Amino acid sequence: MNRKITFLTLISGILILFSSCMSIFRGTTQTVRFNSQPAGAEVYVNGQPTFQLTPCELELNKRVRKSKINRNNEYVYTFVKDGYISLDIKDYREIDPGVWGNCFTTFLFPIAFAIDYSSGAAYKYRREVNVVLRPDESLIDNTPPVISIISPKTERGFVQIQDKKQLLLKFEVYDKSMISYVSVNNMKLVKNEEGFYQMTLNLQPGENQIKIKAIDSRDNIANEIITVNYETKATIAPNEIPIVISDADISLQGEYYALIIGVEDYQDPTIADLSNPVNDADKLYKVLANKYGFKQENISLLQNPTMREITQALENYFNLLSDNDNLLIFYAGHGYWDKKFKQGYWLPADADRENRGTWIPNSLIRDYMRGIPSRHTLLITDACFSGGIFKSRDAFKNASKAIKQLYSLPSRKAMTSGTLMEVPDKSVFIEYLIKRLEENQKKYLPSEQLFASFKIAVINNSPNAQVPQFGEVRETGDEGGDFIFILKD
């Protein structure tokens, strides 16, 4: 008797289980696809974020809990995209026709109905939801950016008469939309670490027009024109350095030195090796030694040096150089920008990925540039995130007054292959730098003119549109001069 009861109980359970074929074969969830025009809208389901952007697919329960914005077994889909009006779509439940199959497949259909309805398997919703979002007119930006000049001081677009050839332009750009493009005299600029746009301009005698353009992400354009009068014969204050330097003063010119560093083979296996820095360093060595006023014995070429070897080379210049000498420092290799410390680094060959103490910080390079007693020091870096730092004694006998002035004033300038971004191993920056040095026919070539001659070529031909940078290295003793490359006789 007990065996019969057990057998009947088992059969009854199986019949009840299989009587609810909707729950078993259709399941209690459903996949819904969401599309929007334009794409990229965030999808909310019954007021809850899904953290998914259209187009996307979501697995939803067929039985829905009641909430403030929906009834039982009803879905409300909300599409949200910046700049567009949010849109709610209601998805009402429908009875899945398959549920009626239970009536014909089992005599236990009352139990099947109860199971299918309680589990939600008896319902179905849209398989796909497509919407078109309308722009929010109240958020449309039709206002051009605002350009605010910080330096020099202007009055109705005019600057007081200048008696210095170089003008420091510094300004800010404001807009409620993102700023997509800023240029000065058609040269693209990027914002510096302090949030400003900055550029040093060489003025021509007479009236100079400086054209500033800013474009926001909505294609609104702002233009600002500044007029500067440069008078070369302006009265000079008693304590001001004169513009015209005599040949006797120029005859004090010293030697040209170069420290050229290329790092591509790293001892730490977790730091990727590079392919081109040593070759790039060798090319620069050759063009300086063969074409310009750098004696071979004054050029130090370091291939895959350690941190100690680099700092020792810099130390040697403290006693070797005088305040009439010129120093060029070049580095090609890995660079790193530490957001937490807000500090850029060079990675020597013995750098340890896990130990910042084995990296060379930009602050240390600045200290050396400040302390080495040269007249001019030019730093050229070709590395990722490098923008974090900003022949004979009568060589100037036939130089122009402008060149004499640039040489007479001490300078600490830097030329970098990019801003706070990665740059490729195969360097477009060094390619055009070497090319311009090789092609140059001017006897005296200021580093700023050299930079200007290839900046646009680097931007247009680099795979990631890298923007090289040029300017003075702050707090190192720069007084407005420039490093002058001099052709050999």
Sequence and secondary structure as in RCSB ss.txt:
>XXXX:A:sequence
MNRKITFLTLISGILILFSSCMSIFRGTTQTVRFNSQPAGAEVYVNGQPTFQLTPCELELNKRVRKSKINRNNEY
VYTFVKDGYISLDIKDYREIDPGVWGNCFTTFLFPIAFAIDYSSGAAYKYRREVNVVLRPDESLIDNTPPVISII
SPKTERGFVQIQDKKQLLLKFEVYDKSMISYVSVNNMKLVKNEEGFYQMTLNLQPGENQIKIKAIDSRDNIANEI
ITVNYETKATIAPNEIPIVISDADISLQGEYYALIIGVEDYQDPTIADLSNPVNDADKLYKVLANKYGFKQENIS
LLQNPTMREITQALENYFNLLSDNDNLLIFYAGHGYWDKKFKQGYWLPADADRENRGTWIPNSLIRDYMRGIPSR
HTLLITDACFSGGIFKSRDAFKNASKAIKQLYSLPSRKAMTSGTLMEVPDKSVFIEYLIKRLEENQKKYLPSEQL
FASFKIAVINNSPNAQVPQFGEVRETGDEGGDFIFILKD
>XXXX:A:secstr
 HHHHHHHHHHHHHHHHHH HHHHHT SEEEEEEEEESS  EEEETTEEEEEESSEEEEEESS    SS  TTEE
EEEEE TTB  EEEEEE EE GGGGHHHHH TTHHHHHHHHHHHTTTEE  SEEEEE  B GGG      EEEEE
ES EETTEEEEE SSEEEEEEEEE SS EEEEEETTEE    TTS EEEEEE  SEEEEEEEEEEETT  EEEEE
EEEEE TT    TTS  S   HHHHTT   EEEEEEE    SSTTS   SSHHHHHHHHHHHHHHHBS  GGGEE
EEES  HHHHHHHHHHHHHH  TT EEEEEEES EEEETTTTEEEE  TT BTTBGGGSEEHHHHHHHHHHS  S
EEEEEEESTTGGG    TTTTTT  HHHHHHHHS EEEEEES SSS   SS HHHHHHHHHHHH   SEEEHHHH
HHHHHHHHHHHSTT    EEEE TTS   S   EEEB  
